[in-house]
Amino acid sequence: MTTYRPKEEIREGFEVYDERFRQMLPEGVELERHFTGTAWAEGPVYFSDGDYVVWSDIPNDRMMRWSISEGASVFREPAGYTNGNYRDRQGRLVSCEHGNRRISRTEPDGSVVTLVDRYDGNRLNSPNDLVVKSDGTIWFTDPPYGILSDHEGHKAESELGANYVFRFDPETGELRIVGDDFDRPNGLCFSPDESILYVADSGEPRHIRAFDVVDGERISNGRIFAVVRPGMPDGFRVDTKGNLFTSAWDGIQVYSPEGELLGKVLVPEERTANCSFGGPDKSRLFITADRSLYSIKLNVTGAQTP
């Protein structure tokens, strides 16, 4: 296994840089580990209508499910080397599949259908992460991680020749490039009012950029929001006040809407991949990191819906 950080750097606990972060932490709160045993845990998504979380175990080509009442179980296997997951406005699971190089949707009867897998006649690279906007459009990133080898998908050549951020409209079937100047676009989410789109670049820049959303359909005025170290940003979410909770190698780093580092939730794994708010009041942050699923109760409310 590749070593990403020395063992002495792997710690658990908190780093507080701003009083605003301290106020997010309930007294005596601790990080909870719910499951360990994945090869690379990613893409957590919470289902309020069952009080459970689903996440991806990409190299093992399966999706996992955990609830406090039933513990952990396999949700789907094989799973198309699924990475990022979200729920659309009707509560249906929408997923990025490395293996099938597509955005899929799980219907109420359990069937899995393809929403989009090609742009201008060419196959997508390997959709990585996605978010569903309030108008129902799906915004997603398409780096090459699933086609670089057979570890997280199927090795293949890129048919697009570049790595884009896309906007897909399920109603019309239109797929549009909204971002074309990324090395390897990765995690993304909107600000609570959807006026800003944040996109991580886990390639050479290793930073998060912010863009103004214009007419709800395109982005402009790109600027660096935060440079994330150690490692790089991957998946992230925002709370209702616009604070951004991003993965990094050392855990979850929390930034203010102005890009100030407020504090860190340290996770005792080599790399932290992603996070998502859940729980009945959306104040529990579920975290995927290397081999495990964690969560922590916070004094904040996640902004995503449903």
Contacts in CASP RR format, 6 or more apart in sequence:
PFRMAT RR
TARGET T0000
AUTHOR 0000-0000-0000
METHOD contacts of the structure
MODEL  1
MTTYRPKEEIREGFEVYDERFRQMLPEGVELERHFTGTAWAEGPVYFSDG
DYVVWSDIPNDRMMRWSISEGASVFREPAGYTNGNYRDRQGRLVSCEHGN
RRISRTEPDGSVVTLVDRYDGNRLNSPNDLVVKSDGTIWFTDPPYGILSD
HEGHKAESELGANYVFRFDPETGELRIVGDDFDRPNGLCFSPDESILYVA
DSGEPRHIRAFDVVDGERISNGRIFAVVRPGMPDGFRVDTKGNLFTSAWD
GIQVYSPEGELLGKVLVPEERTANCSFGGPDKSRLFITADRSLYSIKLNV
TGAQTP
3 270 0 8 1.000
4 231 0 8 1.000
4 249 0 8 1.000
4 270 0 8 1.000
4 271 0 8 1.000
5 230 0 8 1.000
5 249 0 8 1.000
5 250 0 8 1.000
5 270 0 8 1.000
5 271 0 8 1.000
9 230 0 8 1.000
9 250 0 8 1.000
10 268 0 8 1.000
10 269 0 8 1.000
10 270 0 8 1.000
11 250 0 8 1.000
11 266 0 8 1.000
11 268 0 8 1.000
12 31 0 8 1.000
12 266 0 8 1.000
12 267 0 8 1.000
12 268 0 8 1.000
13 30 0 8 1.000
13 31 0 8 1.000
13 265 0 8 1.000
13 266 0 8 1.000
14 21 0 8 1.000
14 25 0 8 1.000
14 263 0 8 1.000
14 264 0 8 1.000
14 265 0 8 1.000
14 266 0 8 1.000
15 263 0 8 1.000
15 264 0 8 1.000
15 266 0 8 1.000
16 22 0 8 1.000
16 262 0 8 1.000
16 263 0 8 1.000
17 261 0 8 1.000
17 262 0 8 1.000
17 263 0 8 1.000
18 256 0 8 1.000
18 260 0 8 1.000
18 261 0 8 1.000
18 262 0 8 1.000
18 263 0 8 1.000
20 243 0 8 1.000
20 256 0 8 1.000
20 262 0 8 1.000
21 254 0 8 1.000
21 262 0 8 1.000
21 263 0 8 1.000
23 299 0 8 1.000
24 243 0 8 1.000
24 254 0 8 1.000
24 262 0 8 1.000
24 298 0 8 1.000
24 299 0 8 1.000
24 300 0 8 1.000
25 298 0 8 1.000
25 299 0 8 1.000
26 297 0 8 1.000
26 298 0 8 1.000
26 299 0 8 1.000
29 296 0 8 1.000
29 297 0 8 1.000
29 298 0 8 1.000
30 296 0 8 1.000
31 265 0 8 1.000
31 266 0 8 1.000
31 267 0 8 1.000
31 287 0 8 1.000
31 294 0 8 1.000
31 295 0 8 1.000
31 296 0 8 1.000
32 294 0 8 1.000
32 295 0 8 1.000
32 296 0 8 1.000
33 292 0 8 1.000
33 293 0 8 1.000
33 294 0 8 1.000
34 66 0 8 1.000
34 71 0 8 1.000
34 72 0 8 1.000
34 292 0 8 1.000
34 293 0 8 1.000
34 294 0 8 1.000
34 295 0 8 1.000
35 64 0 8 1.000
35 66 0 8 1.000
35 71 0 8 1.000
35 72 0 8 1.000
35 292 0 8 1.000
35 293 0 8 1.000
36 291 0 8 1.000
36 292 0 8 1.000
36 293 0 8 1.000
37 291 0 8 1.000
37 292 0 8 1.000
38 57 0 8 1.000
38 60 0 8 1.000
38 64 0 8 1.000
38 288 0 8 1.000
38 290 0 8 1.000
38 291 0 8 1.000
38 292 0 8 1.000
38 293 0 8 1.000
39 57 0 8 1.000
39 58 0 8 1.000
39 59 0 8 1.000
39 60 0 8 1.000
39 291 0 8 1.000
40 57 0 8 1.000
40 58 0 8 1.000
40 59 0 8 1.000
40 152 0 8 1.000
40 273 0 8 1.000
40 290 0 8 1.000
40 291 0 8 1.000
41 55 0 8 1.000
41 56 0 8 1.000
41 57 0 8 1.000
41 64 0 8 1.000
41 273 0 8 1.000
41 274 0 8 1.000
41 288 0 8 1.000
41 289 0 8 1.000
41 290 0 8 1.000
41 291 0 8 1.000
41 292 0 8 1.000
41 293 0 8 1.000
42 55 0 8 1.000
42 56 0 8 1.000
42 57 0 8 1.000
42 58 0 8 1.000
42 83 0 8 1.000
42 84 0 8 1.000
42 273 0 8 1.000
42 274 0 8 1.000
42 288 0 8 1.000
43 55 0 8 1.000
43 56 0 8 1.000
43 83 0 8 1.000
43 84 0 8 1.000
43 85 0 8 1.000
43 129 0 8 1.000
43 235 0 8 1.000
43 273 0 8 1.000
43 274 0 8 1.000
43 276 0 8 1.000
43 288 0 8 1.000
44 53 0 8 1.000
44 54 0 8 1.000
44 55 0 8 1.000
44 85 0 8 1.000
44 274 0 8 1.000
44 275 0 8 1.000
44 276 0 8 1.000
44 286 0 8 1.000
44 287 0 8 1.000
44 288 0 8 1.000
44 293 0 8 1.000
45 53 0 8 1.000
45 54 0 8 1.000
45 55 0 8 1.000
45 84 0 8 1.000
45 85 0 8 1.000
45 86 0 8 1.000
45 87 0 8 1.000
45 93 0 8 1.000
45 276 0 8 1.000
46 52 0 8 1.000
46 53 0 8 1.000
46 276 0 8 1.000
46 277 0 8 1.000
46 278 0 8 1.000
46 279 0 8 1.000
46 286 0 8 1.000
47 53 0 8 1.000
47 54 0 8 1.000
47 87 0 8 1.000
48 278 0 8 1.000
48 279 0 8 1.000
48 280 0 8 1.000
48 306 0 8 1.000
49 91 0 8 1.000
50 67 0 8 1.000
51 67 0 8 1.000
51 68 0 8 1.000
51 69 0 8 1.000
51 279 0 8 1.000
51 280 0 8 1.000
52 65 0 8 1.000
52 66 0 8 1.000
52 67 0 8 1.000
52 70 0 8 1.000
53 65 0 8 1.000
53 66 0 8 1.000
53 67 0 8 1.000
53 276 0 8 1.000
53 278 0 8 1.000
53 286 0 8 1.000
53 293 0 8 1.000
53 295 0 8 1.000
54 63 0 8 1.000
54 64 0 8 1.000
54 65 0 8 1.000
54 75 0 8 1.000
54 85 0 8 1.000
54 93 0 8 1.000
55 63 0 8 1.000
55 64 0 8 1.000
55 66 0 8 1.000
55 85 0 8 1.000
55 286 0 8 1.000
55 288 0 8 1.000
55 293 0 8 1.000
56 62 0 8 1.000
56 63 0 8 1.000
56 64 0 8 1.000
56 79 0 8 1.000
56 82 0 8 1.000
56 83 0 8 1.000
56 84 0 8 1.000
56 85 0 8 1.000
56 95 0 8 1.000
56 288 0 8 1.000
57 63 0 8 1.000
57 64 0 8 1.000
58 81 0 8 1.000
58 82 0 8 1.000
58 83 0 8 1.000
58 98 0 8 1.000
58 152 0 8 1.000
58 153 0 8 1.000
59 81 0 8 1.000
59 151 0 8 1.000
59 152 0 8 1.000
60 77 0 8 1.000
61 77 0 8 1.000
61 78 0 8 1.000
61 79 0 8 1.000
61 80 0 8 1.000
61 81 0 8 1.000
61 153 0 8 1.000
62 74 0 8 1.000
62 75 0 8 1.000
62 76 0 8 1.000
62 77 0 8 1.000
62 78 0 8 1.000
62 79 0 8 1.000
63 74 0 8 1.000
63 75 0 8 1.000
63 76 0 8 1.000
63 77 0 8 1.000
63 79 0 8 1.000
63 82 0 8 1.000
63 85 0 8 1.000
64 72 0 8 1.000
64 73 0 8 1.000
64 74 0 8 1.000
64 75 0 8 1.000
64 293 0 8 1.000
65 72 0 8 1.000
65 73 0 8 1.000
65 74 0 8 1.000
65 75 0 8 1.000
66 72 0 8 1.000
66 73 0 8 1.000
66 293 0 8 1.000
72 293 0 8 1.000
76 82 0 8 1.000
79 95 0 8 1.000
79 97 0 8 1.000
80 97 0 8 1.000
80 98 0 8 1.000
80 99 0 8 1.000
80 100 0 8 1.000
80 153 0 8 1.000
81 97 0 8 1.000
81 98 0 8 1.000
81 99 0 8 1.000
81 100 0 8 1.000
81 126 0 8 1.000
81 146 0 8 1.000
81 152 0 8 1.000
81 153 0 8 1.000
81 154 0 8 1.000
82 95 0 8 1.000
82 96 0 8 1.000
82 97 0 8 1.000
82 98 0 8 1.000
83 95 0 8 1.000
83 96 0 8 1.000
83 97 0 8 1.000
83 98 0 8 1.000
83 126 0 8 1.000
83 127 0 8 1.000
83 128 0 8 1.000
83 129 0 8 1.000
83 145 0 8 1.000
83 152 0 8 1.000
84 95 0 8 1.000
84 96 0 8 1.000
84 128 0 8 1.000
84 129 0 8 1.000
84 130 0 8 1.000
84 274 0 8 1.000
85 93 0 8 1.000
85 94 0 8 1.000
85 95 0 8 1.000
85 96 0 8 1.000
85 130 0 8 1.000
86 93 0 8 1.000
86 94 0 8 1.000
86 95 0 8 1.000
86 130 0 8 1.000
86 131 0 8 1.000
86 132 0 8 1.000
86 138 0 8 1.000
86 304 0 8 1.000
87 93 0 8 1.000
87 94 0 8 1.000
87 132 0 8 1.000
87 306 0 8 1.000
88 94 0 8 1.000
88 105 0 8 1.000
88 132 0 8 1.000
88 136 0 8 1.000
88 138 0 8 1.000
88 170 0 8 1.000
89 132 0 8 1.000
89 134 0 8 1.000
89 136 0 8 1.000
89 305 0 8 1.000
89 306 0 8 1.000
91 306 0 8 1.000
92 105 0 8 1.000
92 106 0 8 1.000
92 107 0 8 1.000
92 108 0 8 1.000
93 105 0 8 1.000
93 106 0 8 1.000
94 103 0 8 1.000
94 104 0 8 1.000
94 105 0 8 1.000
94 106 0 8 1.000
94 115 0 8 1.000
94 130 0 8 1.000
94 132 0 8 1.000
94 138 0 8 1.000
95 103 0 8 1.000
95 104 0 8 1.000
95 105 0 8 1.000
95 106 0 8 1.000
95 130 0 8 1.000
96 103 0 8 1.000
96 126 0 8 1.000
96 127 0 8 1.000
96 128 0 8 1.000
96 129 0 8 1.000
96 130 0 8 1.000
96 140 0 8 1.000
97 103 0 8 1.000
97 104 0 8 1.000
97 127 0 8 1.000
98 126 0 8 1.000
98 127 0 8 1.000
98 128 0 8 1.000
98 145 0 8 1.000
98 146 0 8 1.000
98 147 0 8 1.000
98 152 0 8 1.000
98 153 0 8 1.000
99 126 0 8 1.000
99 146 0 8 1.000
99 153 0 8 1.000
99 154 0 8 1.000
100 114 0 8 1.000
100 117 0 8 1.000
101 117 0 8 1.000
101 123 0 8 1.000
101 124 0 8 1.000
101 125 0 8 1.000
101 126 0 8 1.000
101 127 0 8 1.000
101 147 0 8 1.000
102 114 0 8 1.000
102 115 0 8 1.000
102 116 0 8 1.000
102 117 0 8 1.000
102 124 0 8 1.000
102 127 0 8 1.000
103 114 0 8 1.000
103 115 0 8 1.000
103 116 0 8 1.000
103 117 0 8 1.000
103 127 0 8 1.000
103 130 0 8 1.000
103 138 0 8 1.000
103 140 0 8 1.000
103 168 0 8 1.000
104 112 0 8 1.000
104 113 0 8 1.000
104 114 0 8 1.000
104 115 0 8 1.000
105 112 0 8 1.000
105 113 0 8 1.000
105 115 0 8 1.000
105 170 0 8 1.000
106 112 0 8 1.000
107 113 0 8 1.000
115 138 0 8 1.000
115 168 0 8 1.000
115 170 0 8 1.000
116 124 0 8 1.000
116 168 0 8 1.000
116 173 0 8 1.000
116 175 0 8 1.000
117 123 0 8 1.000
117 124 0 8 1.000
118 124 0 8 1.000
118 175 0 8 1.000
119 160 0 8 1.000
119 164 0 8 1.000
119 166 0 8 1.000
119 175 0 8 1.000
119 177 0 8 1.000
122 159 0 8 1.000
122 160 0 8 1.000
123 159 0 8 1.000
123 160 0 8 1.000
124 142 0 8 1.000
124 160 0 8 1.000
125 142 0 8 1.000
125 143 0 8 1.000
125 144 0 8 1.000
125 146 0 8 1.000
125 147 0 8 1.000
125 158 0 8 1.000
125 159 0 8 1.000
125 160 0 8 1.000
125 163 0 8 1.000
126 142 0 8 1.000
126 143 0 8 1.000
126 144 0 8 1.000
126 145 0 8 1.000
126 146 0 8 1.000
126 147 0 8 1.000
126 152 0 8 1.000
126 153 0 8 1.000
127 140 0 8 1.000
127 141 0 8 1.000
127 142 0 8 1.000
128 140 0 8 1.000
128 141 0 8 1.000
128 142 0 8 1.000
128 143 0 8 1.000
128 145 0 8 1.000
128 185 0 8 1.000
128 186 0 8 1.000
128 187 0 8 1.000
129 140 0 8 1.000
129 141 0 8 1.000
129 186 0 8 1.000
129 187 0 8 1.000
129 188 0 8 1.000
129 235 0 8 1.000
129 274 0 8 1.000
130 138 0 8 1.000
130 139 0 8 1.000
130 140 0 8 1.000
130 141 0 8 1.000
130 188 0 8 1.000
131 138 0 8 1.000
131 139 0 8 1.000
131 140 0 8 1.000
131 188 0 8 1.000
131 189 0 8 1.000
131 190 0 8 1.000
131 304 0 8 1.000
132 138 0 8 1.000
132 139 0 8 1.000
133 139 0 8 1.000
133 190 0 8 1.000
133 194 0 8 1.000
133 216 0 8 1.000
134 194 0 8 1.000
134 305 0 8 1.000
135 216 0 8 1.000
136 169 0 8 1.000
136 170 0 8 1.000
136 171 0 8 1.000
137 167 0 8 1.000
137 168 0 8 1.000
137 169 0 8 1.000
137 170 0 8 1.000
137 217 0 8 1.000
138 167 0 8 1.000
138 168 0 8 1.000
138 169 0 8 1.000
138 170 0 8 1.000
139 165 0 8 1.000
139 166 0 8 1.000
139 167 0 8 1.000
139 168 0 8 1.000
139 178 0 8 1.000
139 188 0 8 1.000
139 190 0 8 1.000
139 197 0 8 1.000
140 165 0 8 1.000
140 166 0 8 1.000
140 168 0 8 1.000
140 188 0 8 1.000
141 163 0 8 1.000
141 164 0 8 1.000
141 165 0 8 1.000
141 166 0 8 1.000
141 182 0 8 1.000
141 185 0 8 1.000
141 186 0 8 1.000
141 187 0 8 1.000
141 188 0 8 1.000
141 199 0 8 1.000
142 160 0 8 1.000
142 163 0 8 1.000
142 164 0 8 1.000
142 165 0 8 1.000
142 166 0 8 1.000
142 185 0 8 1.000
143 163 0 8 1.000
143 182 0 8 1.000
143 184 0 8 1.000
143 185 0 8 1.000
143 186 0 8 1.000
143 202 0 8 1.000
143 203 0 8 1.000
144 158 0 8 1.000
144 163 0 8 1.000
144 184 0 8 1.000
145 152 0 8 1.000
145 184 0 8 1.000
146 152 0 8 1.000
146 153 0 8 1.000
146 154 0 8 1.000
147 153 0 8 1.000
147 154 0 8 1.000
147 155 0 8 1.000
147 156 0 8 1.000
147 157 0 8 1.000
147 158 0 8 1.000
148 155 0 8 1.000
149 155 0 8 1.000
162 180 0 8 1.000
163 182 0 8 1.000
163 183 0 8 1.000
163 184 0 8 1.000
163 185 0 8 1.000
164 177 0 8 1.000
164 178 0 8 1.000
164 179 0 8 1.000
164 180 0 8 1.000
164 182 0 8 1.000
164 185 0 8 1.000
165 177 0 8 1.000
165 178 0 8 1.000
165 179 0 8 1.000
165 180 0 8 1.000
165 182 0 8 1.000
165 185 0 8 1.000
165 188 0 8 1.000
165 199 0 8 1.000
165 219 0 8 1.000
166 175 0 8 1.000
166 176 0 8 1.000
166 177 0 8 1.000
166 178 0 8 1.000
167 175 0 8 1.000
167 176 0 8 1.000
167 178 0 8 1.000
167 217 0 8 1.000
167 218 0 8 1.000
168 174 0 8 1.000
168 175 0 8 1.000
168 176 0 8 1.000
169 175 0 8 1.000
169 176 0 8 1.000
176 217 0 8 1.000
178 217 0 8 1.000
178 218 0 8 1.000
178 219 0 8 1.000
179 185 0 8 1.000
179 199 0 8 1.000
179 219 0 8 1.000
182 199 0 8 1.000
182 201 0 8 1.000
183 201 0 8 1.000
183 203 0 8 1.000
183 204 0 8 1.000
183 205 0 8 1.000
184 201 0 8 1.000
184 202 0 8 1.000
184 203 0 8 1.000
185 199 0 8 1.000
185 200 0 8 1.000
185 201 0 8 1.000
185 202 0 8 1.000
186 199 0 8 1.000
186 200 0 8 1.000
186 201 0 8 1.000
186 202 0 8 1.000
186 203 0 8 1.000
186 233 0 8 1.000
186 234 0 8 1.000
186 235 0 8 1.000
187 199 0 8 1.000
187 200 0 8 1.000
187 202 0 8 1.000
187 233 0 8 1.000
187 234 0 8 1.000
187 235 0 8 1.000
187 236 0 8 1.000
187 274 0 8 1.000
188 197 0 8 1.000
188 198 0 8 1.000
188 199 0 8 1.000
188 200 0 8 1.000
188 235 0 8 1.000
189 197 0 8 1.000
189 198 0 8 1.000
189 236 0 8 1.000
189 237 0 8 1.000
189 238 0 8 1.000
189 244 0 8 1.000
189 304 0 8 1.000
190 196 0 8 1.000
190 197 0 8 1.000
190 198 0 8 1.000
190 213 0 8 1.000
190 238 0 8 1.000
191 197 0 8 1.000
191 198 0 8 1.000
191 238 0 8 1.000
191 242 0 8 1.000
191 257 0 8 1.000
191 303 0 8 1.000
192 238 0 8 1.000
192 239 0 8 1.000
192 240 0 8 1.000
192 241 0 8 1.000
192 242 0 8 1.000
192 303 0 8 1.000
194 213 0 8 1.000
194 216 0 8 1.000
195 212 0 8 1.000
195 213 0 8 1.000
196 210 0 8 1.000
196 211 0 8 1.000
196 212 0 8 1.000
196 213 0 8 1.000
197 210 0 8 1.000
197 211 0 8 1.000
197 213 0 8 1.000
197 219 0 8 1.000
198 208 0 8 1.000
198 209 0 8 1.000
198 210 0 8 1.000
198 211 0 8 1.000
198 225 0 8 1.000
198 236 0 8 1.000
198 238 0 8 1.000
198 244 0 8 1.000
199 208 0 8 1.000
199 209 0 8 1.000
199 211 0 8 1.000
200 207 0 8 1.000
200 208 0 8 1.000
200 228 0 8 1.000
200 232 0 8 1.000
200 233 0 8 1.000
200 234 0 8 1.000
200 235 0 8 1.000
200 236 0 8 1.000
200 246 0 8 1.000
201 207 0 8 1.000
201 208 0 8 1.000
201 209 0 8 1.000
201 233 0 8 1.000
202 232 0 8 1.000
202 233 0 8 1.000
202 234 0 8 1.000
203 232 0 8 1.000
206 227 0 8 1.000
206 228 0 8 1.000
206 229 0 8 1.000
206 231 0 8 1.000
206 232 0 8 1.000
206 233 0 8 1.000
207 224 0 8 1.000
207 225 0 8 1.000
207 226 0 8 1.000
207 227 0 8 1.000
207 228 0 8 1.000
207 233 0 8 1.000
208 224 0 8 1.000
208 225 0 8 1.000
208 226 0 8 1.000
208 228 0 8 1.000
208 233 0 8 1.000
208 236 0 8 1.000
208 244 0 8 1.000
208 246 0 8 1.000
209 222 0 8 1.000
209 223 0 8 1.000
209 224 0 8 1.000
209 225 0 8 1.000
210 222 0 8 1.000
210 223 0 8 1.000
210 224 0 8 1.000
210 225 0 8 1.000
211 219 0 8 1.000
211 220 0 8 1.000
211 221 0 8 1.000
211 222 0 8 1.000
211 223 0 8 1.000
212 219 0 8 1.000
212 220 0 8 1.000
212 221 0 8 1.000
212 222 0 8 1.000
213 219 0 8 1.000
214 220 0 8 1.000
225 244 0 8 1.000
225 255 0 8 1.000
225 259 0 8 1.000
226 233 0 8 1.000
226 244 0 8 1.000
226 246 0 8 1.000
226 253 0 8 1.000
226 255 0 8 1.000
226 259 0 8 1.000
226 261 0 8 1.000
228 246 0 8 1.000
228 248 0 8 1.000
228 253 0 8 1.000
229 248 0 8 1.000
230 248 0 8 1.000
230 249 0 8 1.000
230 250 0 8 1.000
231 248 0 8 1.000
231 249 0 8 1.000
231 271 0 8 1.000
232 248 0 8 1.000
232 249 0 8 1.000
233 246 0 8 1.000
233 247 0 8 1.000
233 248 0 8 1.000
234 246 0 8 1.000
234 247 0 8 1.000
234 248 0 8 1.000
234 271 0 8 1.000
234 272 0 8 1.000
234 273 0 8 1.000
234 274 0 8 1.000
235 246 0 8 1.000
235 247 0 8 1.000
235 273 0 8 1.000
235 274 0 8 1.000
235 275 0 8 1.000
236 244 0 8 1.000
236 245 0 8 1.000
236 246 0 8 1.000
236 247 0 8 1.000
236 274 0 8 1.000
236 275 0 8 1.000
237 244 0 8 1.000
237 245 0 8 1.000
237 275 0 8 1.000
237 276 0 8 1.000
237 277 0 8 1.000
237 285 0 8 1.000
237 302 0 8 1.000
237 303 0 8 1.000
237 304 0 8 1.000
238 244 0 8 1.000
238 245 0 8 1.000
238 302 0 8 1.000
238 303 0 8 1.000
238 304 0 8 1.000
239 245 0 8 1.000
239 277 0 8 1.000
239 300 0 8 1.000
239 301 0 8 1.000
239 302 0 8 1.000
239 303 0 8 1.000
240 300 0 8 1.000
240 301 0 8 1.000
240 302 0 8 1.000
240 303 0 8 1.000
241 257 0 8 1.000
241 300 0 8 1.000
242 256 0 8 1.000
242 257 0 8 1.000
242 303 0 8 1.000
243 254 0 8 1.000
243 255 0 8 1.000
243 256 0 8 1.000
243 257 0 8 1.000
243 262 0 8 1.000
243 300 0 8 1.000
244 254 0 8 1.000
244 255 0 8 1.000
244 256 0 8 1.000
244 257 0 8 1.000
244 259 0 8 1.000
245 252 0 8 1.000
245 253 0 8 1.000
245 254 0 8 1.000
245 275 0 8 1.000
245 285 0 8 1.000
246 252 0 8 1.000
246 253 0 8 1.000
246 254 0 8 1.000
246 255 0 8 1.000
246 275 0 8 1.000
247 253 0 8 1.000
247 271 0 8 1.000
247 272 0 8 1.000
247 273 0 8 1.000
247 274 0 8 1.000
247 275 0 8 1.000
247 287 0 8 1.000
247 289 0 8 1.000
248 264 0 8 1.000
248 272 0 8 1.000
249 270 0 8 1.000
249 271 0 8 1.000
249 272 0 8 1.000
250 264 0 8 1.000
250 266 0 8 1.000
250 267 0 8 1.000
250 272 0 8 1.000
251 264 0 8 1.000
251 265 0 8 1.000
251 266 0 8 1.000
251 267 0 8 1.000
251 269 0 8 1.000
251 272 0 8 1.000
251 287 0 8 1.000
251 289 0 8 1.000
252 264 0 8 1.000
252 265 0 8 1.000
252 267 0 8 1.000
252 272 0 8 1.000
252 275 0 8 1.000
252 285 0 8 1.000
252 287 0 8 1.000
253 261 0 8 1.000
253 263 0 8 1.000
253 264 0 8 1.000
254 261 0 8 1.000
254 262 0 8 1.000
254 263 0 8 1.000
254 264 0 8 1.000
254 265 0 8 1.000
255 261 0 8 1.000
255 262 0 8 1.000
256 262 0 8 1.000
265 285 0 8 1.000
265 287 0 8 1.000
265 296 0 8 1.000
267 287 0 8 1.000
267 289 0 8 1.000
267 294 0 8 1.000
269 289 0 8 1.000
269 290 0 8 1.000
269 291 0 8 1.000
269 292 0 8 1.000
270 290 0 8 1.000
271 289 0 8 1.000
271 290 0 8 1.000
272 287 0 8 1.000
272 288 0 8 1.000
272 289 0 8 1.000
272 290 0 8 1.000
273 288 0 8 1.000
273 289 0 8 1.000
273 290 0 8 1.000
274 287 0 8 1.000
274 288 0 8 1.000
275 285 0 8 1.000
275 286 0 8 1.000
275 287 0 8 1.000
275 288 0 8 1.000
276 285 0 8 1.000
276 286 0 8 1.000
276 304 0 8 1.000
277 283 0 8 1.000
277 284 0 8 1.000
277 285 0 8 1.000
277 286 0 8 1.000
277 301 0 8 1.000
277 302 0 8 1.000
277 303 0 8 1.000
277 304 0 8 1.000
278 284 0 8 1.000
278 285 0 8 1.000
278 286 0 8 1.000
278 302 0 8 1.000
281 301 0 8 1.000
282 301 0 8 1.000
282 302 0 8 1.000
282 304 0 8 1.000
283 297 0 8 1.000
283 298 0 8 1.000
283 299 0 8 1.000
283 300 0 8 1.000
283 301 0 8 1.000
283 302 0 8 1.000
284 295 0 8 1.000
284 296 0 8 1.000
284 297 0 8 1.000
284 298 0 8 1.000
285 295 0 8 1.000
285 296 0 8 1.000
285 298 0 8 1.000
286 293 0 8 1.000
286 294 0 8 1.000
286 295 0 8 1.000
287 293 0 8 1.000
287 294 0 8 1.000
287 295 0 8 1.000
287 296 0 8 1.000
288 294 0 8 1.000
END
